[in-house]
Amino acid sequence: MSLKKVSRESFNNISRDDFWYEEFDISEELIYWRKQYAIDGWFHENTLINDECSDEITKEKLELLIKWLKKEDLKDHVVKIKDVIKQTDFDNEVIFYTCCN
């Protein structure tokens, strides 16, 4: 389970049917979660997951995730998400979530 970043141009130009395979070489992994099933559940409830990849994760969704993480007492992850927000140019980059079932 990971949060990744890719250029908006690449995100918009790759067919959704092939995105899972093609994004691997052009995306940057920002956060990797191992066995964080509660976080995976949040993404499944709050994003559209298609073939193990989510739709675009906006800054607003990341802020909602931060609120949820605090409520669930998963504060260690809050700093990581805040760093992602600070380091992302949301006009030119897209954040998305990937999972493996």
C-alpha positions as CSV (number, residue, x, y, z in Angstrom):
1,M,0.0,0.0,0.0
2,S,1.5,3.3,-1.0
3,L,1.0,6.9,-1.8
4,K,2.5,7.9,-5.1
5,K,3.1,11.1,-7.2
6,V,3.1,11.4,-11.0
7,S,3.0,14.4,-13.3
8,R,-0.5,15.6,-14.1
9,E,0.3,15.2,-17.8
10,S,1.3,11.6,-17.4
11,F,-1.7,10.9,-15.2
12,N,-4.1,12.4,-17.7
13,N,-2.5,10.7,-20.8
14,I,-2.3,7.1,-19.6
15,S,-5.4,5.0,-20.3
16,R,-7.1,4.0,-17.0
17,D,-7.1,0.4,-18.3
18,D,-3.3,0.4,-18.5
19,F,-2.5,2.8,-15.7
20,W,-1.5,0.2,-13.1
21,Y,1.2,-1.2,-15.5
22,E,2.4,2.1,-17.1
23,E,2.6,4.3,-14.0
24,F,5.2,2.1,-12.3
25,D,8.1,3.5,-14.3
26,I,7.1,7.2,-14.1
27,S,5.7,7.6,-10.6
28,E,7.5,8.4,-7.4
29,E,6.6,6.5,-4.2
30,L,6.0,9.0,-1.4
31,I,4.9,6.8,1.5
32,Y,4.8,3.0,1.8
33,W,2.5,1.4,4.4
34,R,2.9,-2.2,5.4
35,K,0.0,-3.9,7.0
36,Q,-1.8,-0.7,7.8
37,Y,-5.2,-2.0,7.1
38,A,-7.1,0.8,8.7
39,I,-5.4,3.3,6.4
40,D,-6.2,1.1,3.4
41,G,-9.8,1.0,4.6
42,W,-9.9,4.8,4.7
43,F,-8.7,5.1,1.1
44,H,-11.3,2.5,0.0
45,E,-14.0,4.4,1.7
46,N,-12.9,7.9,0.5
47,T,-11.6,7.4,-3.0
48,L,-12.5,5.5,-6.1
49,I,-10.3,2.5,-6.4
50,N,-10.0,1.0,-9.9
51,D,-7.7,-2.0,-10.5
52,E,-5.8,-1.3,-7.3
53,C,-5.2,2.4,-8.1
54,S,-7.2,5.3,-6.7
55,D,-8.4,8.4,-8.4
56,E,-6.6,11.6,-7.8
57,I,-6.0,12.4,-4.1
58,T,-6.5,16.1,-3.8
59,K,-5.0,18.4,-1.1
60,E,-8.4,18.5,0.5
61,K,-8.6,14.7,0.7
62,L,-5.2,14.6,2.2
63,E,-6.3,17.1,4.8
64,L,-9.3,14.9,5.6
65,L,-6.9,12.0,6.0
66,I,-4.9,14.0,8.5
67,K,-8.0,14.6,10.6
68,W,-8.9,10.9,10.4
69,L,-5.4,9.8,11.4
70,K,-5.4,12.1,14.4
71,K,-8.8,10.8,15.4
72,E,-7.6,7.2,15.1
73,D,-4.4,8.0,17.1
74,L,-2.2,7.3,14.1
75,K,-0.3,10.5,14.6
76,D,3.0,9.1,13.3
77,H,1.6,9.2,9.8
78,V,0.3,12.8,10.1
79,V,3.8,14.3,9.7
80,K,4.3,12.2,6.5
81,I,1.1,13.4,5.0
82,K,1.8,17.0,5.9
83,D,5.2,16.7,4.1
84,V,3.5,15.3,1.0
85,I,1.2,18.3,1.0
86,K,4.1,20.7,1.3
87,Q,6.2,19.1,-1.4
88,T,3.5,18.7,-4.0
89,D,2.6,21.1,-6.7
90,F,-1.0,20.1,-7.1
91,D,-1.4,22.1,-10.3
92,N,1.2,20.0,-12.1
93,E,1.4,16.8,-10.0
94,V,-1.2,14.1,-9.1
95,I,-1.1,12.1,-5.8
96,F,-2.8,8.7,-5.9
97,Y,-3.0,5.6,-3.8
98,T,-2.1,2.0,-4.8
99,C,-2.9,-1.2,-3.0
100,C,-2.4,-4.9,-3.6
101,N,-5.1,-7.3,-2.7
